[in-house]
């Protein structure tokens, strides 16, 4: 008596194509990429705001300062 081991396997019959099931659901995949993007942006935000301010340098050539209204 021969045993049938292929009972759970899907077969291709004729021109019918067996659809492959994705490893991760599309909605879950989009959520994961959104979370990763937010975390990366948050890390860049922290790095940008924790650095020291650069020293003030000289004015560019041909710079004319605007009129400052000083009321005492």
Secondary structure, 3 states (H helix, E strand, C coil): CCCCCCCCCCCCCCCCCCCCCCCCCHHHHHHHHHHHHHHHHHHHHHHHHHCCCCCCCCCCCCCCCCCCCCCC
